[in-house]
Amino acid sequence: MPRKKKQKISIEEIKKRTPKIIFYTDKMKINLKSLSSLDFWFDKYPNGKYIVND
């Protein structure tokens, strides 16, 4: 049986998607997928802020 090939996604398509969690500071902005990764960034940058999009 042949396997399905994964669909290739372009960088433009990834940039158009709305990220679930955005963590930002004065100098940087990071798109996150999970709350566990948000904890990691808060440990590094305690003054950072975040936005959750649903």
Secondary structure, 3 states (H helix, E strand, C coil): CCCCCCCCCCHHHHHHCCCCEEEECCCCEEEECCHHHHHHHHHHCCCCEEEECC
